[in-house]
């Protein structure tokens, strides 16, 4: 009361990263004795979700190449949080999901998906190691810290924690293993061995991880669509198994609250490549058309049909699967010239001919 009012001033909103627990407290506030109004809970929940979605990670999906019936993709995650992501209580984790569907809508590859009880499909029971390359279905990338007891067995009970089994939480920009307090924020060996984890050309401190996916395309019918998503779990069911093996008034009460809560993981980032033809055709490209140069310095690429075949149509897609506008082509014709857009980029060319469809990758440098 003795302070004079000041102007201008800034209003701050302080939230963590755990909307799940705030919502669970709201839904059980009478039992827990919480006196805040519903709108106050709702405001905190909305601010928490906005923080997670807008201020934690830059996220992108990239098509690197398509060779020998395999699609090579990478997902780049850049930490914007200023500290490890995810951070806080060790139950918190982020699950990277990648799903590919074909033109018929069938799923031909999936990683990081959830079972109906919101456990991660394929996750190793103790803890999933860090991955740099994923080439099989149902091998998930999970960013988390896993604790071990004195016998190096996984535990989710803080009082039993004595060793670090895993910590591949993405470090912030500038983080290095040579800092004097690194012993308190160590990275586990599996992530340290990853040349793409917090490193660029071997130099630490990027605050970025890149995960590579090698996906077989043999089962894919026609063009494919790839969705990459990052989900946040503040209290995953797995983390409670050890506690829920016991009974007490407090544990039983929390178990009831948890089972009645909406445990759906929070989607915080996503990117997609939509409707892009990647599969190598059964008929060799050279038998249908000739594409040259495949690396063009001026953006001009020539397409010539072979053996009396006619060109019927040409479509160009960028590395994110977006169709690139082309000048009107004088087709059908035995040959044509393609002018690629300005700037260095990788493109995928779908070439329709009187003898079938084939594909070619071209690069502008």
ABEGO torsion letter per residue (X at the ends): XABBBBOBBBBBBBBBABAAAAAAAAAAAAAAGBABBAAAAAAAAAAAAAAAAAAABBBBBBBABBBGGBBBBBBBBBBAAGBBOBBEBAABBBBBBBBBBBAAGBBABBBGBBBAAGBBBGBBAABBBBBABBABBGBBBBBBBBBBBAAGBBBABAAABABBABBABBBBBGBBAABAAAAAABBBAAAAABAABGBBGGBBGAGBBBBBBBBBAAABBEBBBBBBBBBBBABBAAAAAAAAABBBAAAAAAAAAAAABBABBBBABBBBBBGBBABBBABBAAAABBBOBABBAAGBBBBBBBGGBBBABBBBBBAAGBBBBBBBBBOBBABBBBBBBBEBBBBBBBBBBAAEBBBBBBBBX
